């Protein structure tokens, strides 16, 4: 897979969008310590692994495996792996069909952990998936939400 040529991303605009989206979202159950503005590198690595594994499962059509990476609130909302996969295949097509993905710098915004993932479609359009992450009592990260946003970046 060839890496596309990309112009500089507008991270500030993405983070502002994330803040606006978070204002509409329910509060995360388990957040970083109050006042934290970032996480240790090992936490970001764990978060990216969860997102990568879920995306791989979604691309493969493995509903059960993809569903295991969803936070309890998402699991309750959709009830079954099949319902979850059907929703993703309808509302998150770019997430499944992207020809190239790249993690951008994550951020902790108002106590919410946001991990952006750049998605380059087969037609070179670019979107960013803004994942909201939730740390579970057992220390594992789960995906508690995802919003697709247009990007100011263009792929060549």
N, C-alpha and C positions, 0 to 999 in steps of 0.2 A: 504494500500500500504506500503510495507516494504521499509525503507530507506536503500539504498545501502551503503556498506562500500567503502569509497573513499580515495585514497591517496592524499597528498597535491597537490593542483593545482599550476601550474606554471603561476601565475598572470602576472609576468613580461613579459613572452613570449606572453601571450594573448594581453597585452597592446601594445607591439611592433607590433604585427600583426594589431591591431586596428589602430595604427599610419600609418602603411603602407597602409591599406585600405582607410583611410581618405584622403591620398594624392591623391588617384584616384577618390574620390567621390566629387560631387559638394559641395560648401560651404553651410552650414546650414543658413537659413534665420534669425533665432533669436537664438543667442548664449548667454551664460552667460557673465557677465561683463568681459572685457579684463583683463587678468592676473589671472582669477579665476581658481583654480586647483581642486575645488570640489564644491558641492552644499550643502545647508542645508538638514538635515535629512528629513524634510517634503517634499522637492522636490524629493528626491530619493524614498520616499514612494509613491508619486503621480505617478512617472515614472513607478515603479514596478506594480502599480495597472493597469495602461493603458496596459502594456505588458501582464499582467495576464488576463485581460479581453479580449484582442484580441486573445490570445492563446485559451482561453475557447471557444470563438466564432468559431475559426477555427476548433477546435476539434469537436464541435457540428455541423459543416457545415453551420453555420449561416453567410453567405457572407455579408449581409447588416450590421450586427452588427460589424463584424471584420473590415469592410471597414471604419467605423466611426472613428477608432483609427489611421488611416493612415493620414499622413501629406498631405497638398494640392498637393505637387509635385507628390507624389505616386498616389494619387487619379486621377490626371490628366494623369499620365502615363498609368494607367490601364483602366480608363474610366468608369468602372462599377464594382459593387461588385462581379458579376459572373466572370469577367475576372481576378480580383484580387484573388479570391478563387481558380480558376483553376491554376493560376501561383503558389500559395502556395502549392497546392496539388501535383504539378509536381516538383518544384524546392526545396521545403522545407519540404519534407516528415518527416525528424527527428523531426521537430518542432511539427508536428501533432501527431506523433506516440510515442513520448517519454513516458516511463512509470513513469518517475520521473524527476522533474525539480527543480533547485535551483538557486536563484539569487546569483551572485557573487558581489564583491565590484565594484561599478561603478566608472567611472573616467571622468574628463573633460580633454580632450587632444586637445591642440591647439584650444581651444574654442568650441570643439565639445563634446557633452554629449554622453558617451558610457555606456550602461548598459549590461553587460554580463549575459547570462542565460545558466546554465549548463543543458544539455539534456542527459538523460540516456535512451538508446533504450532498447526494450525488450530483445535484445541479449547482453546487458550490454556494448555495445560500447558507448563511450562518445564523444559528440561534444559540442561546445559552440556557442550559437547564440549571436552575437555581434550586439546589437541594437543601432542605432544612433537616438537620440531623438531631437525633435524640439519644442521649446516653442512657442505657438501661441500668438497673440496680446491679446487674452482674458485671458491669463495666463494658459491655459490648455496645457498639453504635448501631442504630437502626434509622431508617429513612422515615421521617414523619411528614414529608411533603416535598413536592417538586412543582416548580412553575417554569414554563418555557417563556423566554423573553427574546425579542429580536436583538441582534447584535449590531454594533457599529463596525464590526470587522468584516472584511470581504475576503473570500478565498479566491485564489487564482486558478 
